[in-house]
Amino acid sequence: MSAVIDRLTAELTLIELGVLRDRNRRRAGALRFTCRALGALHLALAGWVLLAGRHRIVVVYAPALLVVAVLTALRHRRAAQAAGVQAPVTPWLAAAGAALVAAPALSLLGRSQGLPLLEEVGPSLALALAYHLLGWWGRNLPLILATAAMPVVSLLAATVAGGDALVAAQVAGSGVLLLLAGFAPDRGER
């Protein structure tokens, strides 16, 4: 009799742990604040690209992304104090770090190989992939949809513009999509 109760208790505990894990992932994936901050950052970067050029985007983007990461961590800490569970910030930091490495690397590779399309479109695709994986991990449907549309925006911009105008259009388009994701209702955030 006690073996049946122990097995039942174990199964119920595993189910409850799964529910808690999913709830924590939704809370971590509820990046409405982060999407809004990234959207505003991307819109500001579009203006920066038009003023300073696409080759100087990383000098503004890297520190600004660090500020967004710190603000996200503080937001998660505040939410943890209210909810009693600390949502991990590690996936967000991993996505930001991967984006900061991959985007300039693709740009430099395209520039060194004489492939202007890779130089101009590659970084935006790397950012879209990093944010898409973050949205997928957190089960954040608005972010997943926004990042799925980013390559389309990049390719459409590549058909009508080139150089700094192309990069500015891509960054602005990504900013609008991130803002839309940030203002979309999400089931996980309080």
One Martini backbone bead per residue (centre of mass of N, CA, C, O) as a GRO file, in nm:
protein
  190
    1MET     BB    1   0.057   0.062  -0.022
    2SER     BB    2   0.306   0.261   0.010
    3ALA     BB    3   0.409   0.228  -0.283
    4VAL     BB    4   0.167   0.365  -0.417
    5ILE     BB    5   0.190   0.634  -0.269
    6ASP     BB    6   0.480   0.701  -0.351
    7ARG     BB    7   0.429   0.701  -0.656
    8LEU     BB    8   0.209   0.916  -0.653
    9THR     BB    9   0.378   1.135  -0.520
   10ALA     BB   10   0.597   1.145  -0.737
   11GLU     BB   11   0.415   1.220  -0.976
   12LEU     BB   12   0.299   1.482  -0.854
   13THR     BB   13   0.571   1.622  -0.817
   14LEU     BB   14   0.655   1.624  -1.115
   15ILE     BB   15   0.417   1.787  -1.216
   16GLU     BB   16   0.464   2.036  -1.037
   17LEU     BB   17   0.751   2.096  -1.142
   18GLY     BB   18   0.664   2.144  -1.435
   19VAL     BB   19   0.479   2.382  -1.380
   20LEU     BB   20   0.693   2.563  -1.248
   21ARG     BB   21   0.888   2.571  -1.486
   22ASP     BB   22   0.690   2.696  -1.689
   23ARG     BB   23   0.629   2.951  -1.526
   24ASN     BB   24   0.922   3.054  -1.519
   25ARG     BB   25   0.958   3.070  -1.823
   26ARG     BB   26   0.732   3.271  -1.873
   27ARG     BB   27   0.848   3.488  -1.693
   28ALA     BB   28   1.118   3.509  -1.847
   29GLY     BB   29   0.965   3.543  -2.134
   30ALA     BB   30   0.840   3.812  -2.023
   31LEU     BB   31   0.971   4.063  -2.238
   32ARG     BB   32   0.832   4.342  -2.254
   33PHE     BB   33   1.040   4.541  -2.153
   34THR     BB   34   1.270   4.446  -2.337
   35CYS     BB   35   1.129   4.495  -2.608
   36ARG     BB   36   1.093   4.795  -2.568
   37ALA     BB   37   1.390   4.868  -2.529
   38LEU     BB   38   1.489   4.746  -2.799
   39GLY     BB   39   1.308   4.911  -2.984
   40ALA     BB   40   1.419   5.187  -2.902
   41LEU     BB   41   1.711   5.123  -2.969
   42HIS     BB   42   1.670   5.064  -3.273
   43LEU     BB   43   1.557   5.342  -3.349
   44ALA     BB   44   1.807   5.498  -3.258
   45LEU     BB   45   2.009   5.343  -3.442
   46ALA     BB   46   1.900   5.437  -3.711
   47GLY     BB   47   1.994   5.728  -3.671
   48TRP     BB   48   2.293   5.664  -3.624
   49VAL     BB   49   2.351   5.539  -3.901
   50LEU     BB   50   2.285   5.800  -4.063
   51LEU     BB   51   2.509   5.972  -3.916
   52ALA     BB   52   2.774   5.752  -3.876
   53GLY     BB   53   2.725   5.469  -3.968
   54ARG     BB   54   2.746   5.118  -3.982
   55HIS     BB   55   3.048   5.087  -3.854
   56ARG     BB   56   2.936   5.245  -3.565
   57ILE     BB   57   2.718   5.069  -3.409
   58VAL     BB   58   2.875   4.912  -3.178
   59VAL     BB   59   2.943   5.163  -2.989
   60VAL     BB   60   2.630   5.170  -2.905
   61TYR     BB   61   2.506   4.884  -2.879
   62ALA     BB   62   2.669   4.746  -2.655
   63PRO     BB   63   2.609   4.940  -2.414
   64ALA     BB   64   2.298   4.938  -2.449
   65LEU     BB   65   2.266   4.631  -2.405
   66LEU     BB   66   2.376   4.635  -2.120
   67VAL     BB   67   2.156   4.816  -2.002
   68VAL     BB   68   1.921   4.628  -2.072
   69ALA     BB   69   2.026   4.389  -1.905
   70VAL     BB   70   2.021   4.530  -1.631
   71LEU     BB   71   1.721   4.611  -1.636
   72THR     BB   72   1.618   4.323  -1.659
   73ALA     BB   73   1.737   4.215  -1.397
   74LEU     BB   74   1.587   4.415  -1.215
   75ARG     BB   75   1.303   4.332  -1.303
   76HIS     BB   76   1.328   4.035  -1.212
   77ARG     BB   77   1.385   4.096  -0.917
   78ARG     BB   78   1.121   4.245  -0.859
   79ALA     BB   79   0.939   4.005  -0.943
   80ALA     BB   80   1.056   3.808  -0.731
   81GLN     BB   81   0.958   3.962  -0.483
   82ALA     BB   82   0.653   3.930  -0.559
   83ALA     BB   83   0.654   3.602  -0.638
   84GLY     BB   84   0.915   3.426  -0.509
   85VAL     BB   85   1.063   3.396  -0.801
   86GLN     BB   86   1.353   3.347  -0.980
   87ALA     BB   87   1.426   3.446  -1.285
   88PRO     BB   88   1.622   3.382  -1.534
   89VAL     BB   89   1.892   3.567  -1.714
   90THR     BB   90   2.083   3.389  -1.882
   91PRO     BB   91   1.941   3.372  -2.162
   92TRP     BB   92   1.958   3.673  -2.221
   93LEU     BB   93   2.268   3.697  -2.201
   94ALA     BB   94   2.331   3.488  -2.420
   95ALA     BB   95   2.188   3.633  -2.652
   96ALA     BB   96   2.344   3.898  -2.634
   97GLY     BB   97   2.629   3.779  -2.664
   98ALA     BB   98   2.586   3.640  -2.937
   99ALA     BB   99   2.508   3.898  -3.089
  100LEU     BB  100   2.779   4.056  -3.029
  101VAL     BB  101   2.949   3.846  -3.195
  102ALA     BB  102   2.799   3.774  -3.467
  103ALA     BB  103   2.738   4.044  -3.606
  104PRO     BB  104   3.032   4.154  -3.651
  105ALA     BB  105   3.141   3.898  -3.787
  106LEU     BB  106   2.961   3.911  -4.039
  107SER     BB  107   3.048   4.187  -4.131
  108LEU     BB  108   3.352   4.127  -4.159
  109LEU     BB  109   3.325   3.892  -4.354
  110GLY     BB  110   3.184   4.046  -4.582
  111ARG     BB  111   3.405   4.259  -4.615
  112SER     BB  112   3.654   4.063  -4.668
  113GLN     BB  113   3.486   3.901  -4.915
  114GLY     BB  114   3.298   4.098  -5.084
  115LEU     BB  115   2.997   4.084  -4.922
  116PRO     BB  116   2.755   4.310  -4.886
  117LEU     BB  117   2.509   4.145  -4.792
  118LEU     BB  118   2.643   4.020  -4.543
  119GLU     BB  119   2.730   4.289  -4.413
  120GLU     BB  120   2.424   4.413  -4.402
  121VAL     BB  121   2.237   4.146  -4.313
  122GLY     BB  122   2.372   3.949  -4.110
  123PRO     BB  123   2.337   4.098  -3.833
  124SER     BB  124   2.024   4.093  -3.832
  125LEU     BB  125   2.002   3.783  -3.837
  126ALA     BB  126   2.152   3.732  -3.572
  127LEU     BB  127   1.958   3.889  -3.391
  128ALA     BB  128   1.702   3.736  -3.465
  129LEU     BB  129   1.802   3.459  -3.365
  130ALA     BB  130   1.859   3.531  -3.071
  131TYR     BB  131   1.568   3.634  -3.005
  132HIS     BB  132   1.420   3.380  -3.094
  133LEU     BB  133   1.546   3.185  -2.888
  134LEU     BB  134   1.444   3.340  -2.645
  135GLY     BB  135   1.142   3.316  -2.711
  136TRP     BB  136   1.136   3.008  -2.718
  137TRP     BB  137   1.234   2.952  -2.433
  138GLY     BB  138   0.995   3.150  -2.307
  139ARG     BB  139   0.731   3.134  -2.471
  140ASN     BB  140   0.722   3.404  -2.665
  141LEU     BB  141   0.518   3.478  -2.914
  142PRO     BB  142   0.569   3.776  -2.995
  143LEU     BB  143   0.877   3.737  -3.031
  144ILE     BB  144   0.871   3.513  -3.237
  145LEU     BB  145   0.715   3.669  -3.456
  146ALA     BB  146   0.902   3.912  -3.481
  147THR     BB  147   1.164   3.746  -3.555
  148ALA     BB  148   1.038   3.610  -3.809
  149ALA     BB  149   1.007   3.900  -3.961
  150MET     BB  150   1.298   4.018  -3.985
  151PRO     BB  151   1.408   3.884  -4.248
  152VAL     BB  152   1.197   4.014  -4.430
  153VAL     BB  153   1.279   4.304  -4.378
  154SER     BB  154   1.572   4.273  -4.473
  155LEU     BB  155   1.510   4.178  -4.766
  156LEU     BB  156   1.337   4.419  -4.846
  157ALA     BB  157   1.553   4.635  -4.794
  158ALA     BB  158   1.762   4.511  -5.001
  159THR     BB  159   1.580   4.587  -5.260
  160VAL     BB  160   1.584   4.928  -5.196
  161ALA     BB  161   1.871   4.924  -5.053
  162GLY     BB  162   2.191   5.059  -4.932
  163GLY     BB  163   2.392   5.051  -4.688
  164ASP     BB  164   2.297   5.266  -4.454
  165ALA     BB  165   1.996   5.256  -4.537
  166LEU     BB  166   1.961   4.952  -4.496
  167VAL     BB  167   2.040   4.933  -4.198
  168ALA     BB  168   1.834   5.139  -4.095
  169ALA     BB  169   1.583   4.985  -4.194
  170GLN     BB  170   1.630   4.726  -4.034
  171VAL     BB  171   1.645   4.849  -3.750
  172ALA     BB  172   1.368   4.985  -3.759
  173GLY     BB  173   1.201   4.733  -3.816
  174SER     BB  174   1.290   4.583  -3.560
  175GLY     BB  175   1.187   4.797  -3.363
  176VAL     BB  176   0.889   4.774  -3.432
  177LEU     BB  177   0.859   4.472  -3.370
  178LEU     BB  178   0.950   4.490  -3.073
  179LEU     BB  179   0.730   4.685  -2.983
  180LEU     BB  180   0.494   4.502  -3.054
  181ALA     BB  181   0.584   4.277  -2.860
  182GLY     BB  182   0.584   4.464  -2.600
  183PHE     BB  183   0.254   4.534  -2.641
  184ALA     BB  184   0.177   4.258  -2.621
  185PRO     BB  185   0.005   4.023  -2.491
  186ASP     BB  186   0.103   3.828  -2.197
  187ARG     BB  187   0.068   3.544  -1.994
  188GLY     BB  188   0.340   3.571  -1.792
  189GLU     BB  189   0.302   3.864  -1.704
  190ARG     BB  190   0.248   4.106  -1.429
   0.00000   0.00000   0.00000
